[in-house]
Amino acid sequence: MSTMQEFRDFAVKGNVVDMAVGIVIGVAFGNIITVFVSGIIMPPIGVLLGGVDFSDLAIIVKEAAGETPAVLISYGLFIQTLIDFTIIAFVIFMVVKGINKLKGAEHGEGAKRMLDEPPAPSPEAVLLTEIRDLLKSQ
């Protein structure tokens, strides 16, 4: 088998394609949440905190000199990223929770109980248990 044939087989496998679609959707979803947080959530929070813009929060390590820019520790961007992450994690949690609920409804109400209960033993296991119990009683 040629290298090109092996590569084609690898590239078109279902898992690789599914992963690529997931990554693209994840990046797009991350961008949506970032814009949502920075454009809608953070401005009111900044107003409540006295007009603070989190993206401007920084500690100056070294002042700008001539054409050399200042050296900053931009902790405001870090706070912004933490808020983005928290919202993304919560939304993903809610989506997974909804999907799990739909899967439970899809299988009927008894499906949840069936999933919680251990499966019934196989006929071979029942037979072996009976033989064990007979041997114990003798």
C-alpha positions, 0 to 999 in steps of 0.5 A: 500500500502506498503512502498516499493510499495510507494517508487517504485512508487515515484522513477520511476515517470517521473519527478524524472527520468528526474531530475536525468538525468538532474543532472548527465548531469549538473555535467558532463557539469560543469566538462567539462566547468571547465576543458575548462576554467582552461586548455584553457581559463585561461592560455592565460589570465594569460600570458596576465596579466604577467604570473599570475596563478589565482589558485595561487592567495591567501592572507596569513593569517598565515604563515606555522609553522612546519607541520601546513600548512599556512592559506590562503584566495584563492581569485584566486580560487574564480575568477576562479569559477566566470569565470566558472559560467559566461561561463556556464551561457552563454552557457546555455542561448545560448542553451535555446535560440536555443531551443526556436528558434527551437520551433518557427520554428517547429510551423511555422513563424506564430506561433510566432505571434500567441503566442504574440497575446492573444487567441480569446475569447470563444463563451460564452465570446462573447455572454456575451459581446454582452448581456452586450453591449445590456444592456448598450444601453438600 
